[in-house]
Amino acid sequence: MSPTPRTPKTLNDLIDSPEGLADRIAENLGCPVTIEDANHQIVSYSKHEERVDDARTATIMRRKVPESVVNGLWKHGIMARLFESGRPVIVPPIEEIGLGRRLAVSVRHKEEILGFIWAQTAELTITEEHLQTIEDASRIVSQHLLRQQAKKKKSEENQKEFFWQLLTGSLENTSDIKRLGKKYQMNLQGQLCVAVFEFTEDLSQSVERQAYYLSETLYQTRIVSRIFDNHQLILLVRTDPKEDAEHLSRAFLNDFTLKMKERLNFDDLKGAVGLVYHTPSFIHSSYKQALKVLELKDQFPKALAEVDHYQDLGIYQFINEIAELQRNEHYHNHALRKIKSYDADNRAALLETLRVFLAHNSNVHKAAEEMHIHTNTLNYRLKRIREIGGIDFKNANQKMMLFIDLLIDEKEKEDL
């Protein structure tokens, strides 16, 4: 027969002593208890250690819930239920993540999630009294987490101002950067880059909370700081000097985008990353580069659909600067003018044929496949392009210039 839980009447005495909160709740429920903040960092855990499962052991050792456990809870719909309601949730065992049966509840202030309480119930028969006990406990824990959050928010506001200084390049002195980084407990050692996620709509509070939650719980990289700016989330990402920063930032970008789409049903969420630097003095450069990737993805959605790192842009990195230089010098490509004129007079499509052919690196078969024409037809058009424009497809320099000029032509058409 299950023990009857005692009313948590003594919890109020422990609001200023978080270490005792979990022990007192565990005493009332009769089973091990863990209290976490909204990002699954441990706030307090009970010393009740009978028949502890692997998930609890790993959480206590790391002082944070392992990513595999968090992901498993999302996949099984547990986290979604906790986010939706302040009512207790009975969690069945999930063997693949080493999680035994749980009784869980979200800790809230109004609609904001402050944290979670997890009770490892094992063979305990859960009664209405258990449900009421853990729900009452969540209200007491809420008071503690609110105090903790108030202190954290004040620190974060100062940190955000410092982060904006780094993003805008208004703080250049290396010693000042190191001093302020230490003051605001921002680890700026190692490899640093800026990631920007762009939403198609203004960020609601619920979206901000989810984005913040994910940026804290995805572990491939370390998030040093974050800022929400209109419809963008800006993150400062750090990796250790010996780690593969490019691989980790790609993994983080892909995982974050996928999970935001899954959990918030976003169809269109774009992410971009600037170059990795070994000094915080160039954070502003990485930020500008990430913004440039997003800008260019809007200008060339098809060509850059799979590109999210600045270093992968290739010639697109400089396409707007080249276009501006050409305008200033009143430049035009004679070969393309002749082909355009021929197309207009003969209702032909030689310019588009040339564009597709060069985009496929002069691969006749791939170009013909995209245009839905026979390779013989394509070869005939290429012959006419050579004759009309005086183009030598064996001349790499001429081909590169044609490719750049066609990109600029495409961009200017879109701008009209």
Sine and cosine of phi, psi and omega as CSV:
sin_phi,cos_phi,sin_psi,cos_psi,sin_omega,cos_omega
0.00,0.00,0.69,-0.72,-0.06,-1.00
-0.96,0.30,0.60,-0.80,0.06,-1.00
-0.93,0.36,0.57,-0.82,0.04,-1.00
-0.98,0.17,0.82,-0.57,-0.03,-1.00
-0.92,0.40,0.57,-0.82,0.05,-1.00
-1.00,0.00,0.52,-0.85,-0.01,-1.00
-0.91,0.42,0.75,-0.66,-0.08,-1.00
-0.97,0.23,0.83,0.56,-0.10,-1.00
-0.95,0.32,-0.33,0.94,-0.04,-1.00
-1.00,-0.08,0.02,1.00,-0.03,-1.00
-0.90,0.44,-0.55,0.84,-0.04,-1.00
-0.86,0.52,-0.45,0.89,-0.01,-1.00
-0.96,0.29,-0.18,0.98,-0.15,-0.99
-0.94,-0.33,0.15,0.99,-0.07,-1.00
-0.86,0.50,-0.56,0.83,0.01,-1.00
-1.00,0.00,0.07,1.00,0.01,-1.00
-0.75,-0.66,0.98,0.18,-0.09,-1.00
-0.87,0.49,-0.45,0.89,-0.03,-1.00
-0.88,0.48,-0.49,0.87,-0.04,-1.00
-1.00,-0.02,-0.18,0.98,-0.08,-1.00
-0.87,0.50,-0.78,0.63,-0.06,-1.00
-0.90,0.44,-0.63,0.78,0.02,-1.00
-0.88,0.48,-0.68,0.73,-0.03,-1.00
-0.93,0.36,-0.63,0.78,0.05,-1.00
-0.92,0.40,-0.67,0.74,0.02,-1.00
-0.88,0.48,-0.62,0.78,0.02,-1.00
-0.89,0.45,-0.64,0.77,0.00,-1.00
-0.95,0.31,-0.57,0.82,-0.04,-1.00
-1.00,0.02,-0.46,0.89,-0.04,-1.00
0.99,0.11,0.50,0.87,0.00,-1.00
-0.34,-0.94,0.28,-0.96,-0.01,-1.00
-0.88,0.47,0.58,-0.81,-0.06,-1.00
-0.71,-0.70,0.62,-0.79,0.12,-0.99
-0.80,-0.60,0.70,-0.71,0.09,-1.00
-0.93,-0.36,0.77,-0.63,0.00,-1.00
-0.85,-0.53,0.39,-0.92,0.17,-0.99
-0.99,0.12,-0.08,-1.00,-0.09,-1.00
-0.91,0.42,-0.32,0.95,-0.01,-1.00
-0.97,-0.26,0.31,0.95,0.07,-1.00
0.93,0.37,0.38,0.92,0.18,-0.98
-0.99,0.13,0.65,-0.76,-0.02,-1.00
-0.94,0.35,0.76,-0.65,0.12,-0.99
-0.99,-0.13,-0.68,0.73,-0.03,-1.00
-0.30,-0.95,0.56,-0.83,0.10,-0.99
-0.63,-0.77,0.53,-0.85,-0.06,-1.00
-0.98,0.22,0.35,-0.94,0.01,-1.00
-1.00,-0.06,0.25,0.97,0.05,-1.00
-0.98,0.21,0.96,-0.27,-0.19,-0.98
-0.88,-0.47,0.43,0.90,0.03,-1.00
-0.99,0.16,0.77,-0.64,0.07,-1.00
0.77,0.64,0.78,0.62,0.01,-1.00
-0.98,0.19,0.71,-0.71,-0.02,-1.00
-1.00,0.05,0.11,-0.99,-0.09,-1.00
-0.89,0.45,-0.62,0.78,-0.04,-1.00
-0.89,0.45,-0.67,0.74,0.01,-1.00
-0.92,0.38,-0.68,0.73,0.00,-1.00
-0.86,0.50,-0.73,0.68,-0.01,-1.00
-0.90,0.43,-0.61,0.79,0.00,-1.00
-0.90,0.44,-0.71,0.70,-0.02,-1.00
-0.92,0.40,-0.64,0.77,-0.01,-1.00
-0.90,0.43,-0.62,0.78,-0.06,-1.00
-1.00,-0.03,-0.18,0.98,-0.10,-0.99
0.90,0.44,0.28,0.96,0.01,-1.00
-0.37,-0.93,0.56,-0.83,-0.02,-1.00
-0.92,0.38,0.77,-0.64,0.01,-1.00
-0.85,0.52,0.54,-0.84,-0.03,-1.00
-0.85,0.52,-0.62,0.79,-0.02,-1.00
-0.88,0.47,-0.57,0.82,0.02,-1.00
-0.94,0.33,-0.71,0.71,0.02,-1.00
-0.86,0.50,-0.72,0.69,0.00,-1.00
-0.88,0.47,-0.65,0.76,0.03,-1.00
-0.89,0.46,-0.64,0.77,0.03,-1.00
-0.91,0.42,-0.60,0.80,0.08,-1.00
-0.93,0.37,-0.71,0.71,-0.03,-1.00
-0.88,0.48,-0.54,0.84,-0.01,-1.00
-1.00,-0.01,0.12,0.99,0.10,-0.99
0.98,0.19,0.11,0.99,-0.06,-1.00
-0.95,0.32,-0.74,0.67,-0.04,-1.00
-0.89,0.45,-0.61,0.79,0.03,-1.00
-0.86,0.50,-0.66,0.75,0.02,-1.00
-0.91,0.40,-0.62,0.78,0.02,-1.00
-0.93,0.37,-0.57,0.82,0.04,-1.00
-0.94,0.33,-0.55,0.84,-0.08,-1.00
-0.97,0.23,-0.51,0.86,-0.16,-0.99
-0.61,-0.79,0.44,-0.90,0.09,-1.00
-1.00,-0.03,0.08,1.00,0.02,-1.00
-0.98,0.18,0.51,-0.86,0.04,-1.00
-0.88,0.47,0.52,-0.85,0.00,-1.00
-0.83,-0.56,0.78,-0.62,0.09,-1.00
-1.00,0.03,0.86,-0.51,-0.10,-1.00
-0.97,-0.26,0.87,-0.49,0.05,-1.00
-0.95,0.31,0.31,-0.95,0.02,-1.00
-0.86,0.51,0.62,-0.78,0.08,-1.00
-0.82,-0.57,1.00,-0.08,-0.17,-0.99
-0.89,0.46,-0.60,0.80,-0.10,-0.99
-0.91,0.40,-0.28,0.96,0.04,-1.00
-0.91,-0.41,0.18,0.98,0.06,-1.00
0.94,0.33,0.47,0.88,-0.08,-1.00
-0.96,-0.27,0.85,-0.52,0.13,-0.99
-0.99,0.15,-0.07,-1.00,-0.03,-1.00
-0.90,0.43,0.62,-0.79,-0.04,-1.00
-0.73,-0.68,0.42,-0.91,0.28,-0.96
-0.89,-0.45,0.85,-0.53,-0.12,-0.99
-0.77,-0.64,0.43,-0.90,0.07,-1.00
-0.50,-0.87,0.58,-0.81,0.09,-1.00
-0.99,0.11,0.56,-0.83,0.06,-1.00
-0.98,-0.17,0.82,-0.57,-0.16,-0.99
-0.77,-0.64,0.39,-0.92,0.29,-0.96
-0.79,-0.61,0.96,-0.29,-0.17,-0.99
0.85,0.52,-0.89,-0.46,-0.01,-1.00
-0.99,-0.16,-0.03,1.00,-0.05,-1.00
-1.00,0.08,0.72,-0.69,0.06,-1.00
-0.99,0.13,0.86,-0.51,0.02,-1.00
-0.99,-0.17,-0.44,0.90,-0.03,-1.00
0.10,-0.99,-0.30,-0.95,-0.06,-1.00
-0.55,-0.84,0.49,-0.87,0.16,-0.99
-0.89,-0.46,0.76,-0.65,0.02,-1.00
-0.84,-0.54,0.80,-0.59,0.07,-1.00
-0.91,-0.42,0.83,-0.56,0.02,-1.00
-0.99,0.12,0.97,-0.23,-0.19,-0.98
-1.00,0.01,-0.31,0.95,0.03,-1.00
0.74,0.67,-0.85,-0.52,-0.03,-1.00
-1.00,0.03,0.11,0.99,-0.02,-1.00
-0.88,0.47,0.77,-0.64,0.08,-1.00
-0.99,0.15,0.91,-0.41,-0.10,-1.00
-0.99,0.17,0.80,-0.59,-0.02,-1.00
-0.93,-0.36,0.10,-1.00,0.07,-1.00
-0.87,0.49,-0.53,0.85,0.00,-1.00
-0.92,0.38,-0.62,0.79,0.08,-1.00
-0.88,0.47,-0.70,0.72,0.00,-1.00
-0.88,0.48,-0.68,0.74,-0.01,-1.00
-0.93,0.36,-0.59,0.81,-0.01,-1.00
-0.89,0.45,-0.74,0.67,-0.05,-1.00
-0.95,0.32,-0.51,0.86,0.06,-1.00
-0.94,0.35,-0.65,0.76,0.08,-1.00
-0.89,0.46,-0.66,0.75,0.00,-1.00
-0.88,0.48,-0.59,0.81,-0.02,-1.00
-0.89,0.46,-0.54,0.84,0.01,-1.00
-0.95,0.32,-0.56,0.83,0.05,-1.00
-0.95,0.32,-0.70,0.72,0.02,-1.00
-0.88,0.47,-0.57,0.82,0.01,-1.00
-0.83,0.55,-0.63,0.77,-0.02,-1.00
-0.90,0.44,-0.65,0.76,0.03,-1.00
-0.92,0.40,-0.72,0.69,-0.06,-1.00
-0.92,0.39,-0.50,0.87,0.07,-1.00
-0.90,0.43,-0.67,0.74,0.04,-1.00
-0.90,0.43,-0.69,0.73,0.02,-1.00
-0.88,0.47,-0.65,0.76,-0.03,-1.00
-0.93,0.38,-0.61,0.79,0.00,-1.00
-0.87,0.49,-0.68,0.74,0.04,-1.00
-0.91,0.42,-0.65,0.76,-0.04,-1.00
-0.92,0.40,-0.64,0.77,-0.03,-1.00
-0.90,0.43,-0.62,0.78,0.02,-1.00
-0.89,0.46,-0.67,0.74,0.03,-1.00
-0.91,0.41,-0.63,0.77,-0.03,-1.00
-0.92,0.40,-0.58,0.81,0.02,-1.00
-0.88,0.47,-0.69,0.73,0.05,-1.00
-0.91,0.41,-0.62,0.78,0.01,-1.00
-0.91,0.42,-0.61,0.80,0.01,-1.00
-0.90,0.45,-0.66,0.75,0.03,-1.00
-0.87,0.48,-0.68,0.74,0.04,-1.00
-0.90,0.44,-0.67,0.74,0.01,-1.00
-0.88,0.47,-0.66,0.75,0.04,-1.00
-0.89,0.46,-0.60,0.80,0.05,-1.00
-0.89,0.46,-0.64,0.76,0.03,-1.00
-0.93,0.38,-0.64,0.76,-0.04,-1.00
-0.93,0.38,-0.58,0.81,-0.05,-1.00
-1.00,0.00,-0.16,0.99,0.00,-1.00
0.97,0.23,0.26,0.96,-0.03,-1.00
-0.99,0.17,-0.17,0.99,0.05,-1.00
-0.89,-0.46,0.95,-0.31,-0.13,-0.99
-0.93,-0.37,-0.41,0.91,-0.06,-1.00
-0.93,0.36,0.86,-0.51,-0.08,-1.00
-0.87,0.48,-0.66,0.75,-0.02,-1.00
-0.92,0.39,-0.58,0.81,0.06,-1.00
-0.92,0.40,-0.65,0.76,0.02,-1.00
-0.88,0.47,-0.70,0.71,0.00,-1.00
-0.90,0.44,-0.67,0.74,-0.04,-1.00
-0.90,0.44,-0.72,0.69,-0.02,-1.00
-0.94,0.33,-0.57,0.82,0.07,-1.00
-0.87,0.50,-0.67,0.74,0.04,-1.00
-0.92,0.39,-0.64,0.77,-0.01,-1.00
-0.88,0.48,-0.66,0.75,-0.04,-1.00
-0.99,-0.11,0.24,0.97,0.08,-1.00
0.82,0.57,0.68,0.73,0.08,-1.00
-0.96,-0.28,0.88,-0.47,0.00,-1.00
-0.98,0.18,0.96,-0.28,-0.04,-1.00
-0.96,-0.29,0.31,0.95,0.06,-1.00
-1.00,0.05,0.54,-0.84,0.05,-1.00
0.98,-0.18,-0.51,-0.86,-0.06,-1.00
-0.99,-0.16,0.76,-0.65,-0.10,-1.00
-0.82,-0.58,0.63,-0.77,0.14,-0.99
-0.47,-0.88,0.26,-0.97,0.00,-1.00
-0.93,-0.36,0.75,-0.67,0.10,-0.99
-0.92,-0.40,0.68,-0.73,0.02,-1.00
-0.82,-0.57,0.80,-0.60,0.09,-1.00
-0.94,-0.33,0.77,-0.64,-0.07,-1.00
-0.92,-0.40,0.83,-0.56,0.03,-1.00
-0.99,-0.14,0.48,-0.87,-0.03,-1.00
-0.99,0.17,-0.12,0.99,0.00,-1.00
-0.70,-0.71,0.30,-0.95,0.05,-1.00
-0.88,0.47,0.56,-0.83,-0.08,-1.00
-0.98,0.20,0.88,-0.47,0.12,-0.99
-0.98,0.20,0.20,-0.98,0.00,-1.00
-0.89,0.46,-0.62,0.79,-0.01,-1.00
-0.91,0.41,-0.63,0.78,0.03,-1.00
-0.92,0.38,-0.68,0.74,0.04,-1.00
-0.86,0.51,-0.68,0.73,0.00,-1.00
-0.89,0.46,-0.68,0.73,0.01,-1.00
-0.91,0.41,-0.67,0.74,0.00,-1.00
-0.90,0.44,-0.68,0.73,0.04,-1.00
-0.89,0.46,-0.70,0.72,0.00,-1.00
-0.86,0.51,-0.72,0.69,-0.03,-1.00
-0.93,0.37,-0.64,0.77,-0.02,-1.00
-0.91,0.41,-0.40,0.92,0.03,-1.00
-1.00,0.05,-0.49,0.87,-0.15,-0.99
-0.98,-0.18,-0.17,0.99,0.11,-0.99
-1.00,0.04,0.84,-0.55,-0.25,-0.97
-0.98,-0.20,-0.03,1.00,-0.10,-1.00
-0.87,0.50,-0.54,0.84,0.01,-1.00
-0.77,-0.64,0.14,-0.99,0.01,-1.00
-0.95,-0.32,0.83,-0.56,0.02,-1.00
-1.00,0.03,0.93,-0.37,-0.03,-1.00
-0.98,0.20,-0.66,0.75,0.00,-1.00
-0.38,-0.92,0.30,-0.95,-0.02,-1.00
-0.54,-0.84,0.50,-0.87,0.05,-1.00
-0.60,-0.80,0.68,-0.73,0.16,-0.99
-0.99,-0.13,0.81,-0.58,-0.02,-1.00
-0.75,-0.67,0.97,-0.24,-0.08,-1.00
0.81,0.59,-0.91,-0.40,-0.03,-1.00
-0.97,-0.23,0.45,0.89,0.01,-1.00
-0.81,-0.59,0.57,-0.82,0.17,-0.98
-0.93,-0.37,0.85,-0.52,-0.06,-1.00
-0.94,-0.33,0.82,-0.57,-0.05,-1.00
-0.85,-0.53,0.65,-0.76,0.16,-0.99
-0.99,-0.16,0.88,-0.47,-0.13,-0.99
-0.94,-0.34,0.72,-0.69,-0.02,-1.00
-0.82,-0.57,0.65,-0.76,0.14,-0.99
-0.75,-0.67,0.41,-0.91,0.00,-1.00
-0.93,0.36,0.43,-0.90,-0.07,-1.00
-0.82,0.57,-0.56,0.83,-0.06,-1.00
-1.00,0.02,-0.10,1.00,-0.02,-1.00
-0.99,0.11,0.39,-0.92,0.05,-1.00
-0.99,0.13,1.00,-0.03,-0.11,-0.99
-0.88,0.47,-0.63,0.77,-0.02,-1.00
-0.89,0.45,-0.73,0.69,-0.01,-1.00
-0.89,0.45,-0.71,0.71,-0.04,-1.00
-0.92,0.39,-0.63,0.78,0.01,-1.00
-0.93,0.36,-0.59,0.81,0.06,-1.00
-0.91,0.42,-0.69,0.72,0.00,-1.00
-0.89,0.46,-0.68,0.74,0.02,-1.00
-0.89,0.45,-0.73,0.69,-0.03,-1.00
-0.86,0.51,-0.73,0.68,-0.03,-1.00
-0.91,0.41,-0.69,0.73,-0.05,-1.00
-0.92,0.39,-0.68,0.73,-0.01,-1.00
-0.89,0.45,-0.73,0.68,-0.01,-1.00
-0.87,0.49,-0.71,0.70,-0.01,-1.00
-0.88,0.47,-0.72,0.70,-0.05,-1.00
-0.94,0.35,-0.59,0.81,0.07,-1.00
-0.90,0.43,-0.65,0.76,0.02,-1.00
-0.91,0.41,-0.66,0.75,-0.02,-1.00
-0.92,0.39,-0.71,0.71,-0.17,-0.99
-1.00,0.08,-0.42,0.91,-0.01,-1.00
-0.89,-0.46,0.10,0.99,0.03,-1.00
0.83,0.55,0.65,0.76,0.07,-1.00
-1.00,0.10,0.81,-0.58,0.03,-1.00
-0.99,0.10,-0.51,0.86,-0.12,-0.99
-0.75,-0.67,0.99,-0.11,0.07,-1.00
-0.76,-0.65,0.85,-0.52,-0.05,-1.00
-0.94,-0.34,0.60,-0.80,0.06,-1.00
-0.79,-0.62,0.46,-0.89,0.01,-1.00
-0.50,-0.87,0.50,-0.87,-0.02,-1.00
-0.74,-0.67,0.69,-0.73,0.09,-1.00
-1.00,0.09,-0.05,-1.00,0.00,-1.00
-0.92,0.38,0.42,-0.91,0.04,-1.00
-1.00,0.01,0.74,-0.68,0.02,-1.00
-0.83,-0.56,0.40,-0.92,-0.01,-1.00
-0.99,-0.17,0.17,0.99,0.04,-1.00
-0.64,-0.77,0.63,-0.78,0.02,-1.00
-0.93,0.36,-0.20,0.98,-0.01,-1.00
-0.90,0.43,-0.35,0.94,-0.05,-1.00
-0.95,-0.31,0.29,0.96,0.04,-1.00
-0.86,0.51,-0.62,0.79,-0.01,-1.00
-0.89,0.45,-0.54,0.84,0.03,-1.00
-0.93,0.38,-0.69,0.72,0.02,-1.00
-0.88,0.47,-0.61,0.79,0.03,-1.00
-0.90,0.44,-0.74,0.68,0.02,-1.00
-0.87,0.49,-0.62,0.79,-0.01,-1.00
-0.92,0.39,-0.66,0.75,0.03,-1.00
-0.89,0.46,-0.67,0.74,0.05,-1.00
-0.89,0.45,-0.60,0.80,0.00,-1.00
-0.92,0.40,-0.62,0.78,0.05,-1.00
-0.86,0.51,-0.72,0.70,0.00,-1.00
-0.89,0.45,-0.66,0.75,0.02,-1.00
-0.88,0.47,-0.71,0.70,-0.03,-1.00
-0.94,0.33,-0.53,0.85,0.06,-1.00
-0.91,0.42,-0.52,0.85,0.09,-1.00
-0.95,0.32,-0.61,0.79,-0.03,-1.00
-0.97,0.26,-0.58,0.81,-0.05,-1.00
-0.78,-0.63,0.92,0.40,-0.13,-0.99
-0.87,0.49,-0.57,0.82,-0.03,-1.00
-0.97,0.23,-0.77,0.64,-0.07,-1.00
-0.91,0.41,-0.54,0.84,-0.09,-1.00
-0.94,-0.34,0.36,0.93,-0.04,-1.00
-0.84,0.54,-0.58,0.81,-0.06,-1.00
-0.98,-0.20,0.14,0.99,-0.05,-1.00
-0.98,-0.19,0.78,-0.62,0.07,-1.00
-0.69,-0.72,-0.05,1.00,0.06,-1.00
-0.94,-0.33,0.67,-0.74,-0.03,-1.00
-0.83,0.56,-0.65,0.76,-0.07,-1.00
-0.93,0.37,-0.24,0.97,0.01,-1.00
-1.00,-0.04,0.01,1.00,-0.05,-1.00
-0.95,0.32,-0.46,0.89,-0.05,-1.00
0.89,0.46,-0.69,-0.73,-0.05,-1.00
-0.90,0.43,-0.35,0.94,0.01,-1.00
-0.90,0.44,-0.39,0.92,0.06,-1.00
-0.79,0.61,-0.60,0.80,-0.17,-0.98
-0.90,-0.44,0.18,0.98,-0.13,-0.99
-0.89,0.45,-0.63,0.78,0.00,-1.00
-0.94,0.34,-0.59,0.81,0.03,-1.00
-0.93,0.37,-0.64,0.77,0.04,-1.00
-0.90,0.43,-0.67,0.74,0.02,-1.00
-0.87,0.49,-0.66,0.75,0.01,-1.00
-0.91,0.42,-0.66,0.76,0.03,-1.00
-0.90,0.44,-0.65,0.76,0.02,-1.00
-0.91,0.42,-0.64,0.77,0.04,-1.00
-0.89,0.45,-0.68,0.74,-0.02,-1.00
-0.90,0.43,-0.50,0.87,-0.04,-1.00
-0.99,-0.17,0.10,1.00,0.02,-1.00
0.81,0.58,0.66,0.75,-0.06,-1.00
-0.98,0.18,0.55,-0.84,0.21,-0.98
-0.51,-0.86,0.45,-0.89,-0.03,-1.00
-1.00,-0.07,0.91,-0.41,-0.07,-1.00
-0.88,0.48,-0.64,0.76,-0.03,-1.00
-0.89,0.46,-0.69,0.73,-0.01,-1.00
-0.93,0.36,-0.57,0.82,0.05,-1.00
-0.88,0.48,-0.68,0.73,-0.01,-1.00
-0.90,0.43,-0.66,0.75,-0.01,-1.00
-0.93,0.37,-0.65,0.76,0.06,-1.00
-0.87,0.49,-0.68,0.73,0.00,-1.00
-0.89,0.45,-0.68,0.73,0.02,-1.00
-0.89,0.46,-0.69,0.73,0.01,-1.00
-0.87,0.50,-0.67,0.74,-0.03,-1.00
-0.92,0.40,-0.63,0.78,-0.04,-1.00
-0.97,0.23,-0.47,0.88,-0.14,-0.99
-0.88,-0.47,0.17,0.99,-0.04,-1.00
0.77,0.64,0.70,0.71,-0.03,-1.00
-0.98,-0.18,0.03,-1.00,-0.02,-1.00
-0.73,-0.69,0.67,0.74,-0.04,-1.00
-0.94,0.34,-0.58,0.81,-0.01,-1.00
-0.90,0.43,-0.70,0.71,0.03,-1.00
-0.91,0.41,-0.60,0.80,0.06,-1.00
-0.87,0.49,-0.70,0.71,0.02,-1.00
-0.90,0.44,-0.66,0.75,-0.01,-1.00
-0.87,0.49,-0.74,0.68,-0.03,-1.00
-0.93,0.38,-0.67,0.75,-0.01,-1.00
-0.87,0.50,-0.72,0.69,0.00,-1.00
-0.95,0.32,-0.58,0.81,0.02,-1.00
-0.89,0.45,-0.46,0.89,0.03,-1.00
-0.99,-0.14,0.41,0.91,0.08,-1.00
0.81,0.58,0.68,0.73,0.07,-1.00
0.90,0.44,0.43,0.90,0.06,-1.00
-1.00,0.04,0.95,-0.32,-0.09,-1.00
-0.88,0.47,-0.68,0.73,-0.08,-1.00
-0.92,0.40,-0.69,0.72,0.01,-1.00
-0.93,0.38,-0.63,0.78,0.02,-1.00
-0.91,0.42,-0.69,0.72,0.02,-1.00
-0.89,0.45,-0.62,0.79,0.01,-1.00
-0.90,0.44,-0.69,0.72,0.01,-1.00
-0.91,0.42,-0.59,0.81,-0.05,-1.00
-1.00,0.05,-0.07,1.00,0.01,-1.00
0.85,0.52,0.71,0.71,0.06,-1.00
-0.76,-0.66,0.28,-0.96,0.02,-1.00
-0.97,0.26,0.47,-0.88,0.00,-1.00
-0.89,0.46,-0.51,0.86,0.05,-1.00
-0.90,0.43,-0.64,0.77,0.05,-1.00
-0.89,0.46,-0.69,0.73,0.01,-1.00
-0.90,0.44,-0.69,0.72,0.00,-1.00
-0.88,0.47,-0.60,0.80,0.05,-1.00
-0.90,0.43,-0.68,0.73,0.00,-1.00
-0.90,0.44,-0.64,0.77,0.01,-1.00
-0.90,0.44,-0.59,0.81,0.06,-1.00
-0.88,0.48,-0.69,0.72,0.00,-1.00
-0.92,0.39,-0.61,0.79,0.03,-1.00
-0.89,0.46,-0.67,0.74,0.02,-1.00
-0.88,0.47,-0.67,0.74,-0.05,-1.00
-0.94,0.34,-0.72,0.70,-0.08,-1.00
-0.96,0.29,-0.68,0.74,-0.09,-1.00
-1.00,-0.08,-0.13,0.99,-0.06,-1.00
0.90,0.44,0.66,0.75,-0.10,-0.99
-0.99,-0.16,0.69,-0.73,0.07,-1.00
-0.94,-0.35,0.97,-0.26,-0.06,-1.00
-0.94,0.33,-0.09,1.00,0.09,-1.00
-1.00,-0.01,-0.11,0.99,0.00,-1.00
-1.00,-0.05,0.98,-0.21,-0.07,-1.00
-0.87,0.49,-0.62,0.78,-0.01,-1.00
-0.90,0.44,-0.69,0.73,0.01,-1.00
-0.92,0.40,-0.66,0.75,0.02,-1.00
-0.89,0.46,-0.68,0.74,0.01,-1.00
-0.89,0.45,-0.66,0.75,0.01,-1.00
-0.91,0.40,-0.65,0.76,0.06,-1.00
-0.88,0.48,-0.68,0.73,0.00,-1.00
-0.88,0.48,-0.72,0.69,0.01,-1.00
-0.89,0.46,-0.72,0.69,-0.03,-1.00
-0.91,0.42,-0.57,0.82,0.06,-1.00
-0.93,0.36,-0.59,0.81,0.08,-1.00
-0.89,0.46,-0.69,0.72,0.01,-1.00
-0.91,0.41,-0.64,0.77,0.06,-1.00
-0.87,0.50,-0.69,0.73,0.03,-1.00
-0.89,0.45,-0.68,0.73,0.00,-1.00
-0.88,0.47,-0.69,0.73,-0.05,-1.00
-0.93,0.36,-0.52,0.85,0.08,-1.00
-0.90,0.43,-0.65,0.76,0.00,-1.00
-0.92,0.40,-0.52,0.85,-0.05,-1.00
-0.97,0.24,-0.29,0.96,-0.03,-1.00
-0.94,0.35,0.00,0.00,0.00,0.00
